[in-house]
Amino acid sequence: MSNHLACLALALFALTSSVQADGDIRIKGLFRDKALLEIDGHQRLLRKGQSTAEGLTLISADSKAAVLEYRGKRSTYKMGSRISGTYAKASTPPSVRIWPSAQGMYRTTGSINGQTVDFLVDTGATSIAMNRNEAKRLGIDYLVKGKPGWATTASGVTRSYGVRLKKVWVGDIKLHGVDAAVIDGNFPRTTLLGMSFLGRLDMHRKGGALELRKRY
């Protein structure tokens, strides 16, 4: 282990004075304002400002390095970095913080049935809502399995299909059996994270961010 990683492991050890467990963190991918982490064998895509249940927060990232913060201490990691040490396991329900865009919208990356999806948080949407192209990409056979209905969009009243999603994952929050609507058109451009998901969580604003927390 390099001196840098050894020092980081010692720092993490010093910072965790409560319940601890062996941890393994790997930097698997670096992008602008995003980093793909592997924590104890589970992959997690973090956007700038988001935190994991273990308390790791992504401060910044580009194709060369990511800056992560753990209990007030910031360190820089390059692609392929591995940190073997100790960190506090989550003792509270899983949560995620979503920071607003320059336009004041709350966007985040998650997954539906194991496939990556970009979400736009919309408390005015009754359920998760996606357009037909996104549904096809995700392998959702809405024409056969969906319940026909109608939805009002920017282009007028359009046929929609109610479906049940097996698994929706946002940050460290995973919910099973989430209702969704597939709009038989090109809207919405970005999949809406509506109340069929949000309504099962606790939501509040914290420091400008929207914090979602799973209920136990």
C-alpha positions as CSV (number, residue, x, y, z in Angstrom):
1,M,0.0,0.0,0.0
2,S,1.3,3.5,-0.9
3,N,2.2,6.0,1.8
4,H,-0.8,8.1,0.7
5,L,-3.3,5.2,1.1
6,A,-1.7,4.1,4.3
7,C,-2.1,7.5,5.8
8,L,-5.7,7.7,4.6
9,A,-6.5,4.3,6.2
10,L,-5.0,5.6,9.5
11,A,-7.0,8.8,9.3
12,L,-10.2,6.9,8.7
13,F,-9.4,4.7,11.7
14,A,-8.8,7.7,13.9
15,L,-12.1,9.2,12.8
16,T,-14.3,6.2,13.6
17,S,-14.7,6.0,17.3
18,S,-18.1,4.3,17.4
19,V,-19.1,1.0,16.0
20,Q,-16.7,0.0,13.1
21,A,-16.2,-2.8,10.6
22,D,-13.7,-3.7,8.0
23,G,-14.4,-1.7,4.8
24,D,-13.1,-1.8,1.3
25,I,-13.6,1.2,-1.1
26,R,-12.5,1.3,-4.7
27,I,-12.6,4.1,-7.3
28,K,-14.1,2.3,-10.3
29,G,-14.9,5.3,-12.6
30,L,-14.4,9.1,-12.8
31,F,-16.6,11.6,-14.6
32,R,-17.4,15.2,-14.5
33,D,-19.1,15.8,-11.1
34,K,-19.6,12.1,-10.7
35,A,-17.7,9.1,-9.3
36,L,-18.4,5.4,-9.4
37,L,-17.4,3.8,-6.1
38,E,-17.4,0.1,-5.1
39,I,-18.1,-0.2,-1.4
40,D,-17.9,-3.7,0.1
41,G,-18.6,-5.1,-3.3
42,H,-21.6,-2.9,-4.1
43,Q,-21.3,-0.2,-6.9
44,R,-22.5,3.2,-6.1
45,L,-22.6,6.2,-8.5
46,L,-22.3,9.4,-6.6
47,R,-23.1,12.9,-8.0
48,K,-21.4,16.0,-6.6
49,G,-22.8,16.7,-3.1
50,Q,-24.3,13.2,-2.6
51,S,-23.4,11.1,0.4
52,T,-23.4,7.3,1.0
53,A,-25.0,5.8,4.1
54,E,-21.5,5.4,5.5
55,G,-20.9,9.1,5.5
56,L,-18.7,9.5,2.4
57,T,-19.6,12.7,0.4
58,L,-18.4,13.5,-3.1
59,I,-17.1,17.1,-3.1
60,S,-15.9,17.2,-6.7
61,A,-14.8,15.0,-9.5
62,D,-13.5,15.0,-13.1
63,S,-11.8,12.4,-15.3
64,K,-8.6,12.6,-13.3
65,A,-9.6,12.5,-9.7
66,A,-12.3,12.7,-7.1
67,V,-12.4,14.6,-3.8
68,L,-14.2,12.7,-1.1
69,E,-15.1,13.9,2.4
70,Y,-15.4,11.7,5.5
71,R,-16.4,13.4,8.8
72,G,-14.9,16.7,7.8
73,K,-11.7,15.4,6.3
74,R,-11.2,15.7,2.5
75,S,-8.9,13.5,0.4
76,T,-8.2,13.2,-3.3
77,Y,-8.4,9.9,-5.1
78,K,-7.3,8.9,-8.6
79,M,-8.8,6.2,-10.8
80,G,-8.2,2.8,-9.4
81,S,-7.5,3.9,-5.9
82,R,-8.3,1.4,-3.2
83,I,-8.7,2.2,0.5
84,S,-8.6,-0.6,2.9
85,G,-9.3,0.5,6.5
86,T,-12.2,1.1,8.8
87,Y,-15.2,3.4,8.5
88,A,-18.4,3.6,10.5
89,K,-21.2,1.5,9.2
90,A,-24.5,3.2,8.7
91,S,-26.5,3.2,12.0
92,T,-29.4,5.3,10.6
93,P,-31.8,4.5,7.8
94,P,-30.4,4.9,4.3
95,S,-30.6,8.5,2.9
96,V,-29.4,10.6,0.0
97,R,-28.9,14.3,-0.5
98,I,-29.8,15.9,-3.9
99,W,-28.5,19.3,-4.6
100,P,-30.4,21.7,-7.0
101,S,-29.1,22.5,-10.4
102,A,-28.5,26.0,-11.6
103,Q,-32.1,26.1,-12.7
104,G,-33.2,25.0,-9.2
105,M,-34.2,21.5,-10.2
106,Y,-33.3,18.4,-8.2
107,R,-31.8,15.8,-10.5
108,T,-30.1,12.6,-9.5
109,T,-28.9,9.3,-10.9
110,G,-30.4,6.0,-9.8
111,S,-31.6,2.7,-11.3
112,I,-34.8,0.9,-12.3
113,N,-34.6,-2.9,-12.3
114,G,-30.8,-2.7,-12.2
115,Q,-30.4,-0.3,-15.1
116,T,-29.1,3.3,-14.7
117,V,-31.7,6.1,-15.0
118,D,-31.5,9.9,-14.7
119,F,-34.3,11.2,-12.5
120,L,-35.9,14.6,-12.1
121,V,-37.5,14.9,-8.6
122,D,-41.2,15.9,-9.1
123,T,-43.4,16.0,-6.0
124,G,-46.3,17.0,-8.3
125,A,-46.2,13.6,-10.1
126,T,-48.4,10.9,-8.7
127,S,-45.9,8.2,-9.7
128,I,-42.6,7.6,-11.4
129,A,-43.2,8.6,-15.0
130,M,-41.2,7.9,-18.1
131,N,-41.6,8.1,-21.9
132,R,-42.1,5.1,-24.1
133,N,-38.5,5.1,-25.4
134,E,-37.1,4.9,-21.9
135,A,-39.5,2.1,-21.1
136,K,-38.3,0.2,-24.1
137,R,-34.7,0.8,-23.1
138,L,-35.4,-0.6,-19.7
139,G,-37.2,-3.7,-21.1
140,I,-40.6,-2.7,-19.7
141,D,-43.3,-4.4,-21.8
142,Y,-45.9,-1.8,-21.0
143,L,-48.2,-2.5,-24.0
144,V,-48.7,-6.1,-22.8
145,K,-48.4,-5.8,-19.0
146,G,-49.5,-2.2,-18.4
147,K,-52.9,-0.9,-17.4
148,P,-54.2,1.5,-20.0
149,G,-55.1,5.1,-18.9
150,W,-54.6,8.7,-19.9
151,A,-52.1,11.4,-18.9
152,T,-51.9,15.1,-19.5
153,T,-48.5,16.2,-20.9
154,A,-47.1,19.3,-22.6
155,S,-48.4,18.1,-25.9
156,G,-51.9,17.3,-24.6
157,V,-53.8,14.3,-23.4
158,T,-51.8,11.1,-24.2
159,R,-52.3,7.4,-23.6
160,S,-50.4,6.1,-20.6
161,Y,-49.9,2.6,-19.1
162,G,-49.6,1.8,-15.4
163,V,-46.9,-0.6,-14.5
164,R,-45.2,-2.0,-11.3
165,L,-41.4,-1.7,-11.2
166,K,-39.6,-4.5,-9.4
167,K,-36.8,-2.3,-7.9
168,V,-36.0,1.4,-7.8
169,W,-32.7,2.5,-6.3
170,V,-31.6,6.1,-5.6
171,G,-28.4,6.5,-3.7
172,D,-28.5,4.0,-0.9
173,I,-32.3,3.9,-0.9
174,K,-33.8,0.8,-2.5
175,L,-37.6,0.2,-2.8
176,H,-39.4,-2.8,-4.3
177,G,-42.7,-2.8,-6.0
178,V,-43.0,0.9,-7.1
179,D,-45.9,2.1,-9.3
180,A,-44.9,3.9,-12.5
181,A,-46.6,5.3,-15.6
182,V,-45.3,4.9,-19.1
183,I,-46.4,7.8,-21.3
184,D,-46.9,6.6,-24.9
185,G,-45.0,9.6,-26.4
186,N,-41.7,11.5,-26.1
187,F,-42.5,13.2,-22.8
188,P,-41.3,13.5,-20.1
189,R,-37.7,13.9,-21.5
190,T,-36.3,12.9,-18.1
191,T,-37.9,10.2,-16.0
192,L,-39.9,11.8,-13.2
193,L,-39.2,10.6,-9.6
194,G,-42.8,11.0,-8.4
195,M,-44.7,10.3,-5.2
196,S,-45.0,6.5,-5.7
197,F,-41.3,6.5,-4.6
198,L,-41.0,9.8,-2.7
199,G,-44.2,9.2,-0.7
200,R,-42.5,6.2,1.0
201,L,-39.7,8.3,2.3
202,D,-39.1,11.2,4.7
203,M,-38.2,14.4,2.8
204,H,-36.8,17.7,4.1
205,R,-34.5,20.5,3.0
206,K,-31.1,20.7,4.6
207,G,-28.5,23.3,3.7
208,G,-30.1,23.9,0.3
209,A,-30.2,20.2,-0.5
210,L,-33.2,17.9,-0.6
211,E,-32.6,15.0,1.8
212,L,-34.5,11.8,1.3
213,R,-34.5,9.2,4.1
214,K,-35.9,5.7,4.0
215,R,-38.5,4.8,6.7
216,Y,-37.9,1.7,8.9
